[in-house]
C-alpha cells in the first residue's frame, strides 16, 4: 500500500484568494506563536484563517442555501474510490477540456472522487497562482457532472475562468458541480508523486459547525 499526501502546507505568507482577488474576507492565514517550550514550558499558537485556505473541501453550501455543511457530511462520504487523471502541463489561463479527460482513458465510476492534475500544483505560492490558473470549460464540466462523481478534486484553485468577468462573478461551472450534489476539493498538490488510474482517497476536513468549506488533509491510497 502506498499513501500520498495531496494537501498543501498552510503557513504565513502563502497564496490566498484575498490578495489576488481583492477580497479581504478570503485573506491569507495569520499564525501567531503565543508560547514556546523554552520560555513558557509549553508551545502554543493561535490561528486566524479563511475557510478557503490551503487545500480545502467545499460543499454546495458555498453558493446555495439548504445544502449540507461540512459537519453534516457522513464520514463514509470522505472515504471514496478515486479516478486520477494526469494531464500534460497546462499553460496559464488555459481550458481543461472534455477531450483531454476522455483521452486519458482513466476509468471513472459513479460515486468516485475524480482527481485532475494539470501541473499547476508546481506553481503553489507563486505570483498569480489564482489569477492565471487553468480552468474547466463548460462542455468539460457538463461531462464531469454526467459521470455522477461525488467529489471533483484538482490542483487548480478556481474551476471557473477567473479572467472572464461573468464567470468570475457567477461561477457557472462550480454551480453545475454543486447542483449535481458533488463537492470540490482544491487545490491539491504533489502531482509528481501520484500515478494516473484507480486509487482510493481519504479527505478529512475540520469538524466545525455550519461551514460551507474547511481546510482538509487529503491522501491518495494505492494498493500495490
C-alpha positions as CSV (number, residue, x, y, z in Angstrom):
1,X,0.0,0.0,0.0
2,X,1.3,3.5,-0.9
3,X,-0.1,6.6,0.7
4,X,0.5,10.0,-0.8
5,X,-0.5,13.3,0.8
6,X,-2.0,15.7,-1.8
7,X,-2.8,18.5,0.6
8,X,-0.8,21.7,0.7
9,X,1.1,23.3,3.6
10,X,-0.6,26.1,5.5
11,X,1.8,28.8,6.5
12,X,2.1,32.6,6.9
13,X,2.6,34.4,3.7
14,X,1.1,31.7,1.5
15,X,-1.0,32.2,-1.6
16,X,-4.6,33.3,-0.9
17,X,-7.7,34.4,-2.7
18,X,-7.9,37.7,-0.8
19,X,-4.6,39.2,-2.1
20,X,-5.2,38.1,-5.7
21,X,-8.9,38.8,-6.0
22,X,-9.1,41.8,-3.7
23,X,-11.4,40.0,-1.3
24,X,-10.3,40.7,2.3
25,X,-12.7,38.0,3.6
26,X,-10.5,35.4,1.9
27,X,-7.2,36.8,3.2
28,X,-4.2,34.6,4.0
29,X,-3.7,32.9,7.3
30,X,-2.2,34.5,10.4
31,X,-0.3,32.0,12.6
32,X,0.9,33.6,15.8
33,X,3.2,31.8,18.3
34,X,1.9,32.6,21.8
35,X,4.3,30.4,23.9
36,X,7.5,28.4,23.5
37,X,8.8,25.5,25.4
38,X,12.0,27.4,26.2
39,X,10.2,30.4,27.7
40,X,6.9,29.0,28.9
41,X,7.4,25.3,29.3
42,X,5.0,24.6,26.5
43,X,4.3,25.6,22.9
44,X,1.1,27.3,21.8
45,X,-0.1,29.1,18.7
46,X,-3.2,30.9,17.6
47,X,-4.5,30.8,14.0
48,X,-6.8,33.1,12.1
49,X,-7.7,31.8,8.6
50,X,-10.3,31.8,5.9
51,X,-12.2,28.6,5.4
52,X,-10.7,28.7,1.9
53,X,-7.1,28.2,3.0
54,X,-4.7,25.7,1.5
55,X,-6.3,22.5,0.3
56,X,-10.0,22.7,1.3
57,X,-13.2,20.7,0.9
58,X,-16.2,22.7,-0.1
59,X,-19.9,21.8,-0.4
60,X,-22.6,23.4,-2.4
61,X,-23.5,25.5,0.7
62,X,-20.9,27.9,-0.6
63,X,-23.4,29.1,-3.3
64,X,-26.8,27.7,-2.3
65,X,-29.0,27.7,0.8
66,X,-30.3,24.5,2.3
67,X,-27.2,22.4,1.3
68,X,-25.4,20.3,3.9
69,X,-22.4,21.9,5.6
70,X,-19.1,20.4,6.4
71,X,-20.1,18.8,9.8
72,X,-23.1,17.2,8.2
73,X,-21.1,15.2,5.7
74,X,-21.3,11.5,6.7
75,X,-17.8,10.1,7.4
76,X,-18.4,7.4,4.8
77,X,-18.6,10.2,2.1
78,X,-15.0,11.1,2.9
79,X,-13.5,7.7,2.1
80,X,-14.0,7.2,-1.6
81,X,-12.8,5.3,-4.6
82,X,-10.8,7.7,-6.8
83,X,-10.0,8.1,-10.5
84,X,-6.8,10.0,-11.0
85,X,-6.1,11.8,-14.3
86,X,-2.7,13.5,-15.1
87,X,-2.8,15.9,-18.0
88,X,0.1,17.3,-19.9
89,X,1.2,20.5,-18.1
90,X,-1.4,23.2,-18.8
91,X,-0.5,26.8,-19.7
92,X,-1.7,29.8,-17.7
93,X,-5.3,30.7,-18.3
94,X,-5.9,27.6,-20.5
95,X,-9.1,25.5,-20.6
96,X,-9.4,21.9,-19.3
97,X,-11.4,20.1,-21.9
98,X,-13.7,17.1,-22.1
99,X,-11.5,15.7,-24.9
100,X,-8.4,15.8,-22.7
101,X,-10.1,13.9,-19.8
102,X,-11.5,11.3,-22.1
103,X,-8.2,10.8,-23.9
104,X,-6.6,9.9,-20.6
105,X,-8.6,6.6,-20.7
106,X,-8.8,6.6,-16.9
107,X,-11.9,4.6,-15.8
108,X,-14.3,6.9,-14.0
109,X,-17.1,5.3,-12.0
110,X,-20.2,6.6,-10.4
111,X,-19.5,7.7,-6.8
112,X,-15.8,8.4,-7.5
113,X,-13.7,11.3,-6.4
114,X,-12.3,12.5,-9.8
115,X,-8.8,13.9,-9.3
116,X,-7.4,16.0,-12.1
117,X,-3.8,17.1,-12.1
118,X,-2.8,19.8,-14.6
119,X,0.7,20.5,-13.4
120,X,-0.4,23.8,-11.8
121,X,0.5,22.4,-8.4
122,X,4.1,23.3,-9.3
123,X,3.1,27.0,-9.0
124,X,1.9,26.8,-5.4
125,X,2.9,30.0,-3.7
126,X,4.0,31.7,-6.9
127,X,2.7,35.0,-8.2
128,X,-0.8,34.8,-9.9
129,X,-1.4,31.3,-8.7
130,X,-5.1,32.1,-8.6
131,X,-5.5,34.7,-11.4
132,X,-3.7,32.7,-14.1
133,X,-4.8,29.1,-13.3
134,X,-6.3,26.7,-15.9
135,X,-10.0,26.1,-15.6
136,X,-12.7,23.7,-16.7
137,X,-14.6,24.8,-19.8
138,X,-18.4,24.4,-20.0
139,X,-18.5,21.2,-22.0
140,X,-15.9,19.6,-19.8
141,X,-17.9,20.3,-16.6
142,X,-21.1,19.1,-18.2
143,X,-19.4,15.8,-19.0
144,X,-17.9,15.5,-15.5
145,X,-21.3,16.0,-13.9
146,X,-22.8,13.4,-16.2
147,X,-20.3,10.9,-14.7
148,X,-22.1,11.2,-11.3
149,X,-19.0,11.7,-9.2
150,X,-19.1,12.6,-5.5
151,X,-16.1,15.0,-5.4
152,X,-14.1,16.8,-8.1
153,X,-10.5,17.5,-7.0
154,X,-7.9,19.4,-8.9
155,X,-4.6,21.2,-8.5
156,X,-6.2,24.5,-9.7
157,X,-7.6,27.0,-7.2
158,X,-10.5,28.1,-9.5
159,X,-12.8,25.8,-11.5
160,X,-14.2,28.8,-13.5
161,X,-12.4,31.3,-15.7
162,X,-11.4,33.9,-13.2
163,X,-10.2,36.2,-16.0
164,X,-13.8,36.3,-17.5
165,X,-15.9,39.0,-15.8
166,X,-19.1,36.9,-16.0
167,X,-17.5,33.6,-14.9
168,X,-15.6,35.3,-12.0
169,X,-18.8,36.6,-10.5
170,X,-21.3,33.9,-11.4
171,X,-19.1,30.8,-11.2
172,X,-21.2,28.8,-13.7
173,X,-19.0,25.7,-13.7
174,X,-18.9,25.5,-9.9
175,X,-22.6,25.9,-9.8
176,X,-23.1,23.0,-12.2
177,X,-20.9,20.8,-9.9
178,X,-22.8,21.8,-6.8
179,X,-26.2,21.4,-8.4
180,X,-25.3,17.8,-9.2
181,X,-24.7,17.2,-5.4
182,X,-21.0,16.8,-5.7
183,X,-18.3,18.6,-3.7
184,X,-15.0,20.2,-4.5
185,X,-11.5,19.5,-3.1
186,X,-9.0,22.1,-4.2
187,X,-6.2,22.9,-4.9
188,X,-4.4,19.6,-4.4
189,X,-0.6,19.1,-4.6
190,X,2.1,16.6,-5.1
191,X,1.1,15.5,-8.6
192,X,4.6,14.4,-9.3
193,X,4.2,11.7,-6.7
194,X,0.9,10.2,-7.9
195,X,0.1,8.0,-10.9
196,X,-2.9,8.0,-13.1
197,X,-5.6,5.3,-12.7
198,X,-7.6,3.9,-9.9
199,X,-6.9,4.7,-6.3
200,X,-8.7,5.4,-3.0
201,X,-8.9,8.8,-1.3
202,X,-9.4,10.0,2.3
203,X,-10.5,13.6,2.8
204,X,-10.6,14.9,6.4
205,X,-11.9,18.5,6.9
206,X,-12.1,20.1,10.3
207,X,-15.3,19.3,12.2
208,X,-16.6,22.8,12.6
209,X,-20.4,23.7,12.7
210,X,-22.1,25.4,9.8
211,X,-19.1,25.9,7.5
212,X,-19.5,25.6,3.7
213,X,-15.8,24.7,3.4
214,X,-12.9,23.7,5.6
215,X,-9.1,23.2,5.2
216,X,-8.6,19.5,4.8
217,X,-6.0,16.8,4.9
218,X,-6.3,14.6,1.8
219,X,-4.4,11.5,0.9
220,X,-4.5,9.1,-2.1
221,X,-4.0,5.4,-1.4
222,X,-2.7,2.9,-4.0
223,X,-2.9,-0.8,-3.3
224,X,0.4,-2.1,-4.5
